[in-house]
Amino acid sequence: MLQPIENPRYVIVKDVWYRKKLDIQNYFPVPQLFGDKKERCEIFLKHWSDQMGNSNVFYTRHLEGRKMLVKARLFHISGAIKEVTKKSVIWK
């Protein structure tokens, strides 16, 4: 769930209640085990919503879902916790 978003079939979009005015959302890929069929995805979303609150799911194989997938790749939580390495060249 916290790995970078590659190409999932479904993406969960969770609004952050205290940041709605800023239009900030969290994006999570639906694991492939649950995302291979729509029925399984809906069951996963039901249990997800019980624990995490109201969320929406988008099918990424349509135009609207593709737009959401691009946004999800840019703003996924894994980008915020990624370690930044600095490469330096030192001449001796």
C-alpha positions as CSV (number, residue, x, y, z in Angstrom):
1,M,0.0,0.0,0.0
2,L,2.9,2.4,0.7
3,Q,5.0,1.4,-2.3
4,P,5.2,3.8,-5.3
5,I,2.2,3.5,-7.5
6,E,3.0,1.7,-10.7
7,N,0.0,0.6,-12.8
8,P,-2.8,-0.6,-10.5
9,R,-6.3,-1.4,-11.9
10,Y,-8.0,0.6,-9.1
11,V,-6.8,3.6,-7.0
12,I,-8.4,4.6,-3.7
13,V,-8.6,8.4,-3.2
14,K,-9.0,9.5,0.4
15,D,-9.8,13.1,1.2
16,V,-8.1,14.5,4.3
17,W,-10.9,16.1,6.3
18,Y,-8.8,19.0,7.7
19,R,-7.3,19.8,4.3
20,K,-10.4,19.8,2.1
21,K,-10.1,23.6,1.6
22,L,-6.6,23.0,0.2
23,D,-7.9,20.1,-2.0
24,I,-5.3,17.7,-0.7
25,Q,-6.0,14.0,-1.1
26,N,-4.1,10.8,-0.4
27,Y,-3.9,8.1,-3.0
28,F,-3.4,4.4,-2.5
29,P,-3.3,1.5,-5.0
30,V,-5.7,-1.4,-4.5
31,P,-3.5,-4.5,-4.1
32,Q,-3.6,-6.8,-7.2
33,L,-5.2,-9.6,-5.2
34,F,-8.3,-7.5,-4.7
35,G,-8.1,-5.3,-7.8
36,D,-8.4,-8.0,-10.4
37,K,-12.2,-8.1,-10.2
38,K,-14.7,-5.3,-9.5
39,E,-16.6,-7.3,-6.8
40,R,-13.4,-7.9,-4.8
41,C,-12.4,-4.3,-5.1
42,E,-15.8,-3.2,-3.7
43,I,-15.4,-5.6,-0.8
44,F,-11.9,-4.2,-0.2
45,L,-13.2,-0.7,-0.3
46,K,-16.0,-1.5,2.2
47,H,-13.5,-2.8,4.7
48,W,-11.1,0.0,3.9
49,S,-13.8,2.6,4.6
50,D,-14.7,0.9,7.9
51,Q,-11.1,1.5,9.1
52,M,-10.0,4.6,7.2
53,G,-13.3,6.5,6.7
54,N,-15.0,7.5,3.5
55,S,-13.0,7.0,0.3
56,N,-13.6,6.7,-3.4
57,V,-12.2,4.2,-5.8
58,F,-11.3,4.9,-9.4
59,Y,-10.9,2.4,-12.3
60,T,-7.7,3.4,-14.0
61,R,-8.5,1.9,-17.4
62,H,-10.9,4.8,-18.3
63,L,-10.0,8.4,-19.1
64,E,-11.1,9.8,-15.7
65,G,-9.3,7.0,-13.9
66,R,-6.1,7.7,-16.0
67,K,-6.1,11.3,-14.9
68,M,-6.5,10.2,-11.3
69,L,-3.6,7.7,-11.8
70,V,-1.3,10.4,-13.0
71,K,-2.2,12.6,-10.0
72,A,-1.7,9.6,-7.7
73,R,1.8,8.9,-9.0
74,L,2.7,12.5,-8.4
75,F,1.2,12.9,-4.9
76,H,1.5,9.4,-3.4
77,I,2.7,9.2,0.2
78,S,5.7,7.2,-0.8
79,G,7.2,10.3,-2.4
80,A,7.0,12.1,0.9
81,I,8.9,9.4,2.8
82,K,11.4,8.6,0.1
83,E,15.0,9.0,1.2
84,V,17.0,11.5,-0.9
85,T,20.5,10.5,-1.7
86,K,23.1,13.0,-2.7
87,K,25.8,12.0,-5.1
88,S,29.0,14.0,-5.0
89,V,32.1,13.7,-7.2
90,I,35.3,14.3,-5.4
91,W,38.6,14.7,-7.3
92,K,41.7,13.6,-5.5
